[in-house]
């Protein structure tokens, strides 16, 4: 698309933001249309990614598969005398959140959610919120809960993990297989550790509107984001935004862009079930003062670096680039029209 726009509007200022991770050059080389995709994207004036690592991966892909000059000092790709700037723009969420403003008080959310789920009043609640997508690490998340109950059996009967899983791309076989795998895994864990009405895994496979999701954010003792590969992951940021009581603990995969910004979370390797299960135990045992300190730091960051600042940075960079191009173009025109020079 950037290249098509550039062909119609050669002097346009075009910003492209790539929302998902960009692979390293070797992995990108698998794609049969690698050169065409890169050439198309380089129609942009600015290419934005979530993290510096994704920017570096993109530059390495261009360096490997196209005839172009990589300006490492300016982080730009230069082709045919025109530069495409490559910049990190970590996306965020609105602040303050409209959904928090209209949500019930935290105590009401806690009691209401536990009643809906048939849990006792003192039940401990973990939460995951995702599309049913194989990049989100949902199966690994459930296995971490299983390992947690193996290692810390006193929590069986009191700790339940709610997975809000919105169906996604259900016509694709790989996604149908994931859906079946997650359901089987949850059923096996429930059969192993469940007793009477108690189920350690509560699988809610449906689309949920934001007001309901934010009620669960506010009710949870912990939220586990276990993505195996994620550009940013806004669930992590939404959970912190929802907790104006400055309570609750965020467990965050090291493979998310959010882990680079929200280091006050408990950052884990989701493939490492020992580390992840220990983090669940640590979260549930974390003193209120430590929860408050960590959550306050994350919320302060989100208040400053919100979605409006994310968009504003891109637009300001584009405006700066456009002004620079206009000045340089005007200077060139003035020189070529001086007496004695032929334009």
KERO-100986 format. One line per field, with one value per residue (C-alpha): residue number from 1; residue in three letters; chain; z, x, y. Coordinates in pm, 1 decimal. Example, Ala and Ser with C-alpha at 12.3 -4.5 7.8 and 13.67 -1.06 7.14 Angstrom:
<zabas>
seq	[1|2]
type	[ALA|SER]
mol	[A|A]
w	[780.0|714.0]
u	[1230.0|1367.0]
v	[-450.0|-106.0]
</zabas>
This chain:
<zabas>
seq	[1|2|3|4|5|6|7|8|9|10|11|12|13|14|15|16|17|18|19|20|21|22|23|24|25|26|27|28|29|30|31|32|33|34|35|36|37|38|39|40|41|42|43|44|45|46|47|48|49|50|51|52|53|54|55|56|57|58|59|60|61|62|63|64|65|66|67|68|69|70|71|72|73|74|75|76|77|78|79|80|81|82|83|84|85|86|87|88|89|90|91|92|93|94|95|96|97|98|99|100|101|102|103|104|105|106|107|108|109|110|111|112|113|114|115|116|117|118|119|120|121|122|123|124|125|126|127|128|129|130|131|132|133|134|135|136|137|138|139|140|141|142|143|144|145|146|147|148|149|150|151|152|153|154|155|156|157|158|159|160|161|162|163|164|165|166|167|168|169|170|171|172|173|174|175|176|177|178|179|180|181|182|183|184|185|186|187|188|189|190|191|192|193|194|195|196|197|198|199|200|201|202|203|204|205|206|207|208|209|210|211|212|213|214|215|216|217|218|219|220|221|222|223|224|225|226|227|228|229|230|231|232|233|234|235|236|237|238|239|240|241|242|243|244|245|246|247|248|249|250|251|252|253|254|255|256|257|258|259|260|261|262|263|264|265|266|267|268|269|270|271|272|273|274|275|276|277|278|279|280|281|282|283|284|285|286|287|288|289|290|291|292|293|294|295|296|297|298|299|300|301|302|303|304|305|306|307|308|309|310|311|312|313|314|315|316|317|318|319|320|321|322|323|324|325|326|327|328|329|330|331|332|333|334|335|336|337|338|339|340|341|342|343]
type	[UNK|UNK|UNK|UNK|UNK|UNK|UNK|UNK|UNK|UNK|UNK|UNK|UNK|UNK|UNK|UNK|UNK|UNK|UNK|UNK|UNK|UNK|UNK|UNK|UNK|UNK|UNK|UNK|UNK|UNK|UNK|UNK|UNK|UNK|UNK|UNK|UNK|UNK|UNK|UNK|UNK|UNK|UNK|UNK|UNK|UNK|UNK|UNK|UNK|UNK|UNK|UNK|UNK|UNK|UNK|UNK|UNK|UNK|UNK|UNK|UNK|UNK|UNK|UNK|UNK|UNK|UNK|UNK|UNK|UNK|UNK|UNK|UNK|UNK|UNK|UNK|UNK|UNK|UNK|UNK|UNK|UNK|UNK|UNK|UNK|UNK|UNK|UNK|UNK|UNK|UNK|UNK|UNK|UNK|UNK|UNK|UNK|UNK|UNK|UNK|UNK|UNK|UNK|UNK|UNK|UNK|UNK|UNK|UNK|UNK|UNK|UNK|UNK|UNK|UNK|UNK|UNK|UNK|UNK|UNK|UNK|UNK|UNK|UNK|UNK|UNK|UNK|UNK|UNK|UNK|UNK|UNK|UNK|UNK|UNK|UNK|UNK|UNK|UNK|UNK|UNK|UNK|UNK|UNK|UNK|UNK|UNK|UNK|UNK|UNK|UNK|UNK|UNK|UNK|UNK|UNK|UNK|UNK|UNK|UNK|UNK|UNK|UNK|UNK|UNK|UNK|UNK|UNK|UNK|UNK|UNK|UNK|UNK|UNK|UNK|UNK|UNK|UNK|UNK|UNK|UNK|UNK|UNK|UNK|UNK|UNK|UNK|UNK|UNK|UNK|UNK|UNK|UNK|UNK|UNK|UNK|UNK|UNK|UNK|UNK|UNK|UNK|UNK|UNK|UNK|UNK|UNK|UNK|UNK|UNK|UNK|UNK|UNK|UNK|UNK|UNK|UNK|UNK|UNK|UNK|UNK|UNK|UNK|UNK|UNK|UNK|UNK|UNK|UNK|UNK|UNK|UNK|UNK|UNK|UNK|UNK|UNK|UNK|UNK|UNK|UNK|UNK|UNK|UNK|UNK|UNK|UNK|UNK|UNK|UNK|UNK|UNK|UNK|UNK|UNK|UNK|UNK|UNK|UNK|UNK|UNK|UNK|UNK|UNK|UNK|UNK|UNK|UNK|UNK|UNK|UNK|UNK|UNK|UNK|UNK|UNK|UNK|UNK|UNK|UNK|UNK|UNK|UNK|UNK|UNK|UNK|UNK|UNK|UNK|UNK|UNK|UNK|UNK|UNK|UNK|UNK|UNK|UNK|UNK|UNK|UNK|UNK|UNK|UNK|UNK|UNK|UNK|UNK|UNK|UNK|UNK|UNK|UNK|UNK|UNK|UNK|UNK|UNK|UNK|UNK|UNK|UNK|UNK|UNK|UNK|UNK|UNK|UNK|UNK|UNK|UNK|UNK|UNK|UNK|UNK|UNK|UNK|UNK|UNK|UNK|UNK|UNK|UNK]
mol	[A|A|A|A|A|A|A|A|A|A|A|A|A|A|A|A|A|A|A|A|A|A|A|A|A|A|A|A|A|A|A|A|A|A|A|A|A|A|A|A|A|A|A|A|A|A|A|A|A|A|A|A|A|A|A|A|A|A|A|A|A|A|A|A|A|A|A|A|A|A|A|A|A|A|A|A|A|A|A|A|A|A|A|A|A|A|A|A|A|A|A|A|A|A|A|A|A|A|A|A|A|A|A|A|A|A|A|A|A|A|A|A|A|A|A|A|A|A|A|A|A|A|A|A|A|A|A|A|A|A|A|A|A|A|A|A|A|A|A|A|A|A|A|A|A|A|A|A|A|A|A|A|A|A|A|A|A|A|A|A|A|A|A|A|A|A|A|A|A|A|A|A|A|A|A|A|A|A|A|A|A|A|A|A|A|A|A|A|A|A|A|A|A|A|A|A|A|A|A|A|A|A|A|A|A|A|A|A|A|A|A|A|A|A|A|A|A|A|A|A|A|A|A|A|A|A|A|A|A|A|A|A|A|A|A|A|A|A|A|A|A|A|A|A|A|A|A|A|A|A|A|A|A|A|A|A|A|A|A|A|A|A|A|A|A|A|A|A|A|A|A|A|A|A|A|A|A|A|A|A|A|A|A|A|A|A|A|A|A|A|A|A|A|A|A|A|A|A|A|A|A|A|A|A|A|A|A|A|A|A|A|A|A|A|A|A|A|A|A|A|A|A|A|A|A|A|A|A|A|A|A|A|A|A|A|A|A|A|A|A|A|A|A]
w	[0.0|79.8|-261.0|-440.0|-265.4|-343.5|-714.3|-717.7|-480.2|-507.0|-254.9|2.9|362.4|441.0|784.8|817.5|1157.8|1179.1|1475.2|1502.4|1555.7|1261.4|1232.0|1193.1|841.9|826.5|920.2|691.7|404.2|412.3|248.9|-131.3|-175.7|55.9|-194.7|-306.0|53.5|149.3|-162.4|-93.6|266.7|164.7|-12.6|338.9|465.1|815.3|909.7|1271.5|1490.5|1858.8|1965.9|1864.9|1810.0|1548.0|1377.9|1369.8|1228.4|951.2|862.1|854.4|624.5|383.5|397.4|314.7|35.2|-140.4|-316.2|-74.7|155.0|527.9|712.3|1060.6|1210.0|1102.9|1118.4|762.7|431.5|129.4|-220.5|-538.1|-335.5|-103.0|262.4|471.4|843.3|1067.3|1420.0|1737.4|1850.5|2137.9|2122.2|2436.4|2556.5|2634.6|2970.6|3169.0|3050.3|2975.9|3092.8|3435.6|3474.5|3433.3|3614.0|3957.5|4261.3|4297.5|4600.4|4408.9|4107.5|4328.9|4501.9|4183.1|3971.3|4239.7|4273.4|3894.1|3886.7|4190.2|4393.9|4765.6|4889.7|4982.6|4654.8|4484.6|4119.3|3828.5|3488.3|3124.2|2844.4|2484.0|2141.9|2089.2|1898.5|1907.9|1966.4|2300.1|2490.9|2635.0|2654.5|2826.5|3068.3|3170.4|3210.7|3440.1|3655.8|3665.0|3772.5|4034.7|4189.4|4182.3|4364.3|4599.6|4669.0|4956.2|4692.3|4537.4|4625.2|4668.6|4354.0|4020.8|3690.2|3451.9|3084.8|2877.7|2528.9|2230.2|1930.4|1644.0|1278.6|1333.5|963.2|980.2|1079.0|1302.7|1510.2|1541.4|1664.7|1923.1|2044.0|2092.7|2264.3|2511.6|2593.6|2647.2|2864.4|3083.1|3120.8|3218.1|3481.2|3620.1|3642.0|3818.6|4073.9|4079.2|4365.8|4397.2|4252.8|4253.0|3917.5|3897.8|3530.9|3424.0|3046.3|2908.2|2530.2|2399.2|2293.8|2592.1|2570.7|2744.5|3045.6|3140.7|3077.4|3299.5|3577.5|3569.5|3560.8|3876.6|4043.8|3977.9|4218.9|3925.0|3547.0|3345.1|2993.3|2854.4|2486.7|2301.6|2050.2|2070.8|1932.2|2245.9|2416.5|2539.1|2786.0|3016.0|2995.0|3030.7|3350.7|3509.0|3389.9|3547.6|3891.0|4034.6|4375.4|4296.6|4384.2|4183.8|4023.1|3654.8|3527.7|3190.2|2923.4|2834.4|2468.2|2468.5|2378.7|2701.3|2907.3|2794.2|2936.3|3236.2|3415.1|3750.8|3646.0|3726.9|3393.8|3308.1|3030.0|2949.3|2822.1|3166.0|3373.7|3689.3|3664.6|3566.3|3843.2|4101.1|3979.1|4034.5|4392.7|4444.5|4307.7|4543.2|4841.4|4751.9|5034.3|4959.3|4991.7|4722.4|4497.8|4541.1|4466.8|4149.0|4023.5|4097.6|3888.2|3591.9|3607.7|3624.5|3310.3|3127.5|3229.8|3061.6|2761.3|2650.9|2306.3|2233.1|2287.6|2066.7|1779.1|1847.9|1822.2|1477.1|1352.2|1490.4|1326.3|998.6|1021.7|1095.8|799.6|572.8|678.1|621.2|273.5|188.1|300.4|113.2|-200.4|-188.4|-143.2|-443.7|-660.6|-562.5|-653.2|-993.2|-1095.8|-1018.4|-1320.5|-1520.1|-1402.5|-1609.0|-1422.9]
u	[0.0|273.3|431.6|96.3|27.8|380.9|332.4|16.8|146.1|528.3|559.6|316.6|428.0|333.1|348.0|315.5|290.1|357.7|158.3|297.7|659.6|900.6|1111.0|1485.0|1627.4|1685.6|1328.0|1185.6|1374.5|1127.7|866.0|859.5|748.3|1008.5|1146.7|801.8|684.2|993.7|976.8|612.0|678.3|967.2|716.7|666.0|828.5|834.2|811.7|708.8|746.4|682.2|1042.7|1397.8|1458.8|1181.9|1335.0|1674.4|1517.9|1351.1|1675.9|1860.4|1593.1|1629.1|2007.8|1993.4|1735.1|1734.9|1978.0|1962.5|2185.4|2127.2|2200.8|2270.0|2327.4|1982.8|1815.4|1693.8|1683.8|1795.1|1685.4|1698.8|1784.7|1482.5|1499.4|1252.9|1301.3|1264.7|1151.3|1019.9|677.4|555.5|176.7|-27.5|-384.4|-604.7|-551.5|-762.0|-959.3|-1326.8|-1400.9|-1249.9|-1450.8|-1777.6|-1676.1|-1813.2|-1583.2|-1316.1|-1482.0|-1808.7|-1627.9|-1454.2|-1770.0|-1978.9|-1731.2|-1682.4|-2057.5|-2098.4|-1833.9|-1969.4|-1653.8|-1624.1|-1578.0|-1211.9|-1123.6|-800.7|-845.7|-603.0|-697.2|-598.5|-759.8|-680.3|-797.6|-760.3|-435.8|-132.6|102.1|-64.9|72.4|-264.5|-175.7|154.0|-39.1|-271.4|23.6|186.9|-127.6|-114.5|251.4|167.8|-96.4|150.5|417.0|183.1|-105.7|-245.7|-387.4|-604.2|-965.0|-901.7|-719.1|-900.0|-769.7|-1020.3|-927.8|-1140.0|-1074.1|-1239.5|-1270.3|-1045.9|-1009.4|-1227.8|-1222.3|-846.9|-752.7|-460.1|-689.8|-952.5|-680.6|-570.4|-927.9|-957.4|-617.7|-698.4|-1034.1|-874.7|-598.7|-845.6|-1065.6|-767.7|-645.7|-996.8|-1038.8|-706.1|-743.3|-1115.9|-1333.4|-1707.0|-1800.9|-1437.5|-1258.5|-906.4|-952.9|-1258.8|-1261.8|-1488.9|-1476.9|-1671.5|-1628.0|-1651.0|-1722.7|-1483.4|-1709.0|-1712.1|-1338.7|-1258.2|-1478.4|-1264.6|-941.9|-1054.7|-1161.4|-843.9|-556.4|-321.2|-324.3|-94.3|9.9|207.3|249.2|511.1|565.1|389.0|452.6|331.0|26.6|-224.0|-389.5|-92.9|-148.4|-525.5|-487.2|-266.1|-501.7|-797.1|-635.8|-692.9|-680.9|-313.7|-355.8|-314.5|-0.8|90.1|280.6|428.4|603.6|953.2|854.0|616.0|702.9|527.1|796.3|1046.8|829.1|661.2|958.2|776.7|567.4|689.4|859.0|881.4|972.2|634.6|807.9|968.4|688.8|902.4|966.3|607.0|451.1|685.2|580.8|213.1|296.8|497.9|213.3|-41.4|190.9|299.1|238.6|-6.3|266.6|478.3|174.9|97.4|454.7|477.7|131.7|183.5|502.6|332.5|28.3|245.6|425.5|96.3|-38.9|259.0|305.6|-54.4|-200.3|-233.3|138.2|206.1|7.4|141.7|503.8|446.6|260.3|523.6|802.8|609.2|553.7|922.0|1019.1|776.6|910.8|1267.1|1181.7|1005.1|1301.5|1557.7|1342.7|1296.5|1670.1|1745.6|1496.1|1649.0|2001.2|1906.3|1732.4|2026.5|2166.6|2408.7|2262.3|2033.1|1748.8]
v	[0.0|260.1|198.7|230.9|562.3|682.8|610.5|826.1|1096.2|1112.7|1398.3|1257.5|1205.5|845.4|682.0|304.3|135.3|-238.6|-371.7|-726.4|-839.5|-817.1|-1135.8|-1143.3|-1143.8|-1517.6|-1603.2|-1335.3|-1496.7|-1787.7|-1563.2|-1605.7|-1241.2|-1092.3|-839.2|-722.0|-675.7|-477.5|-260.1|-190.0|-89.3|134.9|357.1|497.2|814.2|661.5|293.0|246.3|-63.4|-132.4|-191.4|-109.8|-482.3|-497.1|-191.6|-363.5|-681.0|-479.4|-300.3|-632.4|-779.2|-488.0|-512.4|-882.4|-889.4|-548.5|-318.4|-26.6|177.1|141.3|464.4|327.0|670.4|796.2|450.9|491.2|305.1|508.2|408.0|617.5|928.3|895.6|789.3|587.6|649.0|342.7|429.3|258.0|381.6|160.9|166.1|224.8|274.0|571.3|738.0|772.7|471.8|531.2|175.5|234.9|553.4|360.6|38.7|-54.2|-16.7|-284.4|-445.7|-473.8|-624.8|-881.8|-997.4|-989.2|-1187.3|-1451.0|-1488.8|-1523.7|-1796.6|-1980.4|-1918.6|-1864.0|-1508.7|-1562.4|-1735.3|-1627.2|-1541.1|-1547.7|-1407.4|-1438.9|-1235.0|-1325.8|-1420.4|-1795.6|-1755.0|-1982.2|-1684.2|-1602.8|-1901.6|-2004.3|-2373.5|-2290.2|-2067.9|-2350.3|-2586.3|-2327.9|-2329.0|-2708.6|-2700.9|-2437.7|-2665.5|-2955.1|-2754.8|-2567.9|-2808.4|-2597.3|-2359.1|-2632.1|-2559.8|-2187.7|-2066.7|-2059.0|-1930.8|-1770.6|-1770.6|-1532.2|-1668.1|-1503.6|-1742.2|-1631.8|-1735.0|-2040.0|-2135.5|-2203.5|-2558.6|-2457.6|-2236.3|-2510.4|-2745.5|-2489.6|-2449.5|-2825.5|-2848.4|-2572.0|-2731.8|-3074.6|-2930.2|-2740.2|-3050.2|-3267.3|-3019.7|-2981.7|-3356.9|-3387.5|-3106.5|-3032.3|-3145.2|-3100.7|-2762.3|-2642.9|-2611.2|-2468.8|-2368.6|-2170.7|-2141.5|-1868.2|-1919.9|-1621.9|-1262.7|-1027.6|-656.3|-412.0|-337.8|-705.2|-750.6|-452.7|-592.2|-906.7|-703.8|-525.9|-850.2|-1051.0|-1108.7|-1159.6|-1133.3|-1358.8|-1250.6|-1545.8|-1453.3|-1654.6|-1373.0|-1036.9|-690.6|-512.3|-674.3|-420.4|-659.6|-597.1|-222.7|-251.7|-455.8|-188.5|87.1|-95.0|-112.9|231.8|59.0|-15.1|-381.2|-700.2|-844.9|-859.7|-1164.5|-1077.3|-1281.4|-1167.1|-1209.3|-911.1|-555.5|-455.3|-632.7|-368.7|-90.4|-254.9|-404.4|-374.3|-676.2|-1026.4|-1099.4|-1469.6|-1709.5|-1872.1|-2186.4|-2234.1|-2386.7|-2388.9|-2015.4|-1934.0|-2145.3|-1991.3|-1645.6|-1734.5|-1834.0|-1516.5|-1303.2|-1459.1|-1410.2|-1055.7|-804.0|-520.5|-256.1|-423.9|-465.8|-97.6|10.2|-195.4|-102.5|266.8|270.3|99.8|325.3|637.4|523.6|460.4|799.5|967.0|738.5|688.9|624.3|996.6|1046.2|741.9|893.7|1241.5|1130.6|981.7|1287.1|1525.4|1326.5|1330.0|1706.3|1761.9|1546.0|1729.3|2071.1|1959.3|1829.4|2154.6|2367.2|2157.4|2154.8|2531.2|2587.0|2366.6|2554.9|2891.3|2779.4|2641.0|2965.9|3197.0|3391.7|3181.7|2847.9|2628.7|2459.5]
</zabas>
